């Protein structure tokens, strides 16, 4: 079984009253040039340090070290992690809670004197995993059960009235500390509760509820098989999703109301995981977050998918598919504090340089601040020798400047990548064996465009017209036929193999000029390489080639209708001997672009300078004045564009270790004479460092390795 962090690899703060708290002034590099700042002042960018101290373990020393670190690293809030991980004994009893909260109550005034507020991060709602823990004497909680009938030894069922009563009292006691935020940890979920298979819940109480909604008695095996039935979703699927959704929304309201009764000014925030996985349990982001908020602003800690340091390119891919999709899924007024963590908590897990990159690149989420879990959870506290303070100060200076720009993901422009948080209701399973088959795959194109340097944004269905769209997976199954046909008829749309196959199986192949489609295994020898056949030069190459078998996924052999209007096949897939296996990338009706690969988490083989040049050429020719901004000849450099009040902003994120002496920004005609650069060196007019070049602009110097910067264009 995977632990919590291994699983995650897959997939304005009002707060409590600050009366009497004196804030430290925080200096920022440079002063804002004229026309740079938005008309209304933005709240500060908050550093929230998640920290574990153990009651009675050299408290005075640990507090002194904490205060020193807060001063040096410009920490605004300390969220005390309570009874977590190695120190967790299961669901804490009232007697076990008291030493921890009394410790916090002793430290809180000293933090306040330093201008730092206090929050709480209790580690248990349901419990992340058993790990040998069991219920304690007097605890009569109903335990979670998986689809095979296996019962957890300590993980609780979220439908259990006894658990509700336990958590009400528990959260009322937490609220009595009057913290700024109480963070609900990400065991607030139905999945990933080892040693259970997938998770739950299939206890007797849940089975009674499923049976009630079905109108007859159900067995675990019958119900689970129905939920996962291959092909057209069985009615049991909706029962599973709606029961799961109602259960977690109700639990959120119980926690939020318990806190509000005792401490009306305290915010309640949710720590979350991958949106695709939450879809499997029917999460209603709006209702869960507002239930916890209980009338206050909703607060969310989206997952940053790198507990242990990975490569910059892989991080950018995962950040786009998880973190940015999370930001797009929550209500627009949600305060976002992304999760920076370096498990298992030292520089052996993550470097200071990568830590800084994560903080600065999180600007693409429009965050109000960031949570940092950079020290261990078993009582050592803040360790000065790790040397985080200088880089945190540097990162905060840039993060604060970017926050002032109010980079709202909902004001992004570019290719609109369509997603549906409720996709698990409509998608088809293939084998019907695992709940992971219910996870949607709407985010492929967002990650693809991110690493390819193409501006893009996540969008829900809104009857788009005259836009550039991108659709992957089984997104179209969540729409009515008329809606699908209208989207495809009125927009330029990029489709991956999964999306093409979905449309074909829905009987909508004629909407994209497809008369047949079948999957061919990527390792079958039939798809070997992809040959450019349109006579053009891409990336400086004539007759360029691409891989069709190495980390591309399976190949979708598409048969285009003989009467498909304006069919242009730009590449064809061949076997090792050069024999044609089928069409590669194609354009139909001058508005449908197909990339015939899918059914796989592999993507690296799809990324190549030739593919980048081909995609950018198609965008330029098909979209014309709707073409999004893109970067020429970069790799793993993301660009985000924003249309904001009184200004336009470009955010640049270099996730590679390469330095760019210049960056060529194509398909941009904005007036740039007054453009201002915001970087780690401060804010300054660009002047002749940003020059016009045919069809775009050139920035010199461009980007250093792992650098983030923004360009502001006043209007």
DANOR-V702783 format. One record per backbone hydrogen bond with DSSP energy under -0.5 kcal/mol. NH is the residue of the N-H (numbers start at 1). CO is the residue of the C=O. If there is no record, write none. Layout:
nh:NH co:CO
nh:NH co:CO
This chain:
nh:7 co:3
nh:8 co:4
nh:9 co:5
nh:10 co:6
nh:10 co:7
nh:11 co:7
nh:14 co:12
nh:21 co:18
nh:22 co:20
nh:22 co:112
nh:23 co:21
nh:27 co:25
nh:36 co:33
nh:38 co:404
nh:46 co:44
nh:46 co:368
nh:48 co:46
nh:48 co:370
nh:49 co:47
nh:49 co:77
nh:50 co:48
nh:50 co:372
nh:51 co:49
nh:51 co:79
nh:52 co:376
nh:53 co:51
nh:57 co:54
nh:58 co:56
nh:62 co:58
nh:63 co:59
nh:64 co:60
nh:65 co:61
nh:66 co:62
nh:67 co:63
nh:68 co:64
nh:69 co:65
nh:70 co:66
nh:71 co:67
nh:72 co:68
nh:73 co:69
nh:74 co:70
nh:75 co:70
nh:76 co:47
nh:77 co:47
nh:78 co:117
nh:79 co:49
nh:79 co:77
nh:80 co:78
nh:80 co:119
nh:81 co:51
nh:82 co:80
nh:82 co:121
nh:87 co:84
nh:88 co:85
nh:92 co:90
nh:97 co:93
nh:98 co:94
nh:99 co:95
nh:100 co:96
nh:100 co:97
nh:101 co:97
nh:102 co:98
nh:103 co:99
nh:104 co:100
nh:105 co:101
nh:106 co:102
nh:107 co:103
nh:108 co:104
nh:109 co:105
nh:110 co:107
nh:111 co:107
nh:112 co:108
nh:113 co:109
nh:114 co:110
nh:114 co:111
nh:115 co:112
nh:116 co:111
nh:117 co:76
nh:119 co:78
nh:120 co:181
nh:121 co:80
nh:123 co:82
nh:130 co:194
nh:133 co:130
nh:135 co:153
nh:139 co:136
nh:140 co:138
nh:144 co:155
nh:146 co:150
nh:147 co:197
nh:149 co:146
nh:152 co:144
nh:156 co:126
nh:157 co:142
nh:160 co:157
nh:164 co:160
nh:165 co:161
nh:166 co:162
nh:167 co:163
nh:168 co:164
nh:169 co:165
nh:170 co:166
nh:171 co:167
nh:172 co:168
nh:173 co:169
nh:174 co:170
nh:175 co:171
nh:176 co:172
nh:177 co:174
nh:178 co:175
nh:180 co:118
nh:182 co:267
nh:183 co:120
nh:183 co:181
nh:184 co:182
nh:184 co:269
nh:185 co:122
nh:185 co:183
nh:188 co:185
nh:189 co:187
nh:192 co:198
nh:196 co:193
nh:198 co:196
nh:199 co:197
nh:200 co:190
nh:202 co:145
nh:207 co:203
nh:208 co:204
nh:209 co:205
nh:210 co:206
nh:211 co:207
nh:212 co:208
nh:213 co:209
nh:214 co:210
nh:215 co:211
nh:216 co:211
nh:223 co:219
nh:224 co:220
nh:225 co:221
nh:226 co:222
nh:227 co:223
nh:228 co:224
nh:229 co:226
nh:231 co:429
nh:234 co:226
nh:237 co:234
nh:238 co:234
nh:239 co:235
nh:240 co:236
nh:241 co:237
nh:242 co:238
nh:243 co:239
nh:244 co:240
nh:245 co:241
nh:246 co:242
nh:247 co:243
nh:248 co:244
nh:249 co:245
nh:250 co:246
nh:251 co:247
nh:252 co:248
nh:253 co:249
nh:254 co:250
nh:255 co:251
nh:256 co:252
nh:257 co:253
nh:258 co:254
nh:259 co:255
nh:260 co:256
nh:261 co:257
nh:262 co:258
nh:262 co:259
nh:263 co:259
nh:266 co:263
nh:267 co:180
nh:269 co:182
nh:270 co:299
nh:271 co:184
nh:272 co:270
nh:272 co:301
nh:278 co:274
nh:279 co:275
nh:280 co:276
nh:280 co:277
nh:281 co:277
nh:281 co:278
nh:282 co:279
nh:283 co:278
nh:285 co:283
nh:288 co:284
nh:289 co:285
nh:290 co:286
nh:291 co:287
nh:292 co:288
nh:293 co:289
nh:294 co:290
nh:295 co:290
nh:296 co:293
nh:299 co:268
nh:300 co:335
nh:301 co:270
nh:302 co:300
nh:304 co:339
nh:305 co:303
nh:306 co:304
nh:309 co:349
nh:315 co:311
nh:316 co:312
nh:317 co:313
nh:318 co:314
nh:319 co:315
nh:320 co:316
nh:321 co:317
nh:322 co:318
nh:323 co:318
nh:324 co:319
nh:326 co:322
nh:327 co:323
nh:328 co:324
nh:329 co:325
nh:329 co:326
nh:330 co:326
nh:334 co:331
nh:335 co:298
nh:336 co:334
nh:337 co:300
nh:338 co:369
nh:339 co:302
nh:340 co:338
nh:340 co:371
nh:341 co:339
nh:342 co:373
nh:345 co:342
nh:346 co:342
nh:349 co:346
nh:350 co:346
nh:355 co:351
nh:356 co:352
nh:357 co:353
nh:358 co:354
nh:359 co:355
nh:360 co:356
nh:361 co:357
nh:362 co:358
nh:363 co:360
nh:364 co:361
nh:365 co:362
nh:366 co:363
nh:367 co:362
nh:368 co:336
nh:369 co:336
nh:370 co:46
nh:371 co:338
nh:372 co:48
nh:373 co:340
nh:374 co:372
nh:381 co:52
nh:384 co:382
nh:386 co:383
nh:387 co:384
nh:392 co:388
nh:393 co:389
nh:394 co:390
nh:395 co:391
nh:396 co:392
nh:397 co:393
nh:398 co:394
nh:399 co:395
nh:400 co:396
nh:401 co:397
nh:402 co:398
nh:403 co:399
nh:404 co:400
nh:405 co:401
nh:405 co:402
nh:406 co:403
nh:408 co:406
nh:411 co:408
nh:412 co:409
nh:413 co:641
nh:415 co:455
nh:416 co:468
nh:417 co:415
nh:417 co:457
nh:418 co:416
nh:418 co:470
nh:419 co:459
nh:423 co:420
nh:425 co:422
nh:426 co:423
nh:427 co:423
nh:429 co:229
nh:429 co:231
nh:437 co:434
nh:438 co:435
nh:439 co:436
nh:447 co:443
nh:448 co:444
nh:449 co:445
nh:450 co:446
nh:451 co:447
nh:452 co:448
nh:453 co:449
nh:453 co:450
nh:454 co:449
nh:455 co:629
nh:457 co:415
nh:459 co:417
nh:466 co:490
nh:469 co:467
nh:469 co:492
nh:470 co:416
nh:471 co:494
nh:475 co:472
nh:477 co:474
nh:478 co:475
nh:479 co:476
nh:484 co:480
nh:485 co:481
nh:486 co:482
nh:487 co:483
nh:488 co:484
nh:489 co:485
nh:490 co:486
nh:491 co:487
nh:492 co:467
nh:493 co:491
nh:493 co:591
nh:494 co:469
nh:495 co:593
nh:496 co:471
nh:497 co:595
nh:497 co:597
nh:498 co:597
nh:500 co:496
nh:501 co:497
nh:502 co:498
nh:503 co:499
nh:504 co:500
nh:505 co:501
nh:506 co:502
nh:507 co:504
nh:508 co:503
nh:511 co:508
nh:512 co:509
nh:513 co:510
nh:514 co:509
nh:515 co:559
nh:516 co:559
nh:518 co:557
nh:520 co:555
nh:524 co:521
nh:528 co:526
nh:528 co:574
nh:529 co:574
nh:530 co:546
nh:531 co:572
nh:532 co:544
nh:533 co:570
nh:534 co:570
nh:538 co:536
nh:538 co:541
nh:541 co:538
nh:543 co:536
nh:546 co:530
nh:548 co:528
nh:549 co:528
nh:551 co:549
nh:554 co:598
nh:555 co:520
nh:556 co:596
nh:557 co:518
nh:557 co:555
nh:558 co:556
nh:559 co:516
nh:560 co:558
nh:561 co:513
nh:564 co:561
nh:567 co:564
nh:568 co:566
nh:568 co:587
nh:570 co:568
nh:570 co:585
nh:571 co:585
nh:572 co:531
nh:573 co:582
nh:574 co:529
nh:575 co:579
nh:576 co:525
nh:578 co:575
nh:581 co:573
nh:582 co:573
nh:583 co:558
nh:584 co:571
nh:586 co:594
nh:587 co:568
nh:588 co:592
nh:589 co:565
nh:590 co:566
nh:591 co:588
nh:592 co:588
nh:593 co:493
nh:593 co:591
nh:594 co:586
nh:595 co:495
nh:597 co:595
nh:598 co:554
nh:605 co:551
nh:606 co:551
nh:606 co:603
nh:607 co:604
nh:608 co:606
nh:612 co:608
nh:613 co:609
nh:614 co:610
nh:615 co:611
nh:616 co:612
nh:617 co:613
nh:618 co:614
nh:619 co:615
nh:620 co:616
nh:621 co:617
nh:622 co:618
nh:623 co:619
nh:624 co:619
nh:624 co:620
nh:626 co:623
nh:627 co:624
nh:630 co:666
nh:631 co:453
nh:632 co:664
nh:636 co:451
nh:637 co:451
nh:638 co:636
nh:638 co:653
nh:640 co:651
nh:641 co:413
nh:642 co:649
nh:643 co:411
nh:644 co:642
nh:644 co:647
nh:647 co:644
nh:648 co:713
nh:649 co:642
nh:650 co:711
nh:651 co:640
nh:652 co:709
nh:653 co:638
nh:654 co:707
nh:655 co:636
nh:655 co:653
nh:660 co:703
nh:661 co:659
nh:663 co:699
nh:665 co:663
nh:665 co:697
nh:666 co:630
nh:666 co:664
nh:667 co:695
nh:668 co:695
nh:675 co:672
nh:676 co:712
nh:677 co:684
nh:678 co:710
nh:679 co:677
nh:679 co:682
nh:682 co:679
nh:684 co:677
nh:686 co:675
nh:687 co:675
nh:689 co:686
nh:690 co:687
nh:691 co:689
nh:691 co:698
nh:693 co:696
nh:696 co:693
nh:697 co:665
nh:698 co:691
nh:699 co:663
nh:700 co:689
nh:700 co:698
nh:701 co:661
nh:702 co:660
nh:703 co:660
nh:706 co:656
nh:707 co:704
nh:709 co:652
nh:710 co:678
nh:711 co:650
nh:712 co:676
nh:713 co:648
nh:714 co:712
nh:715 co:646
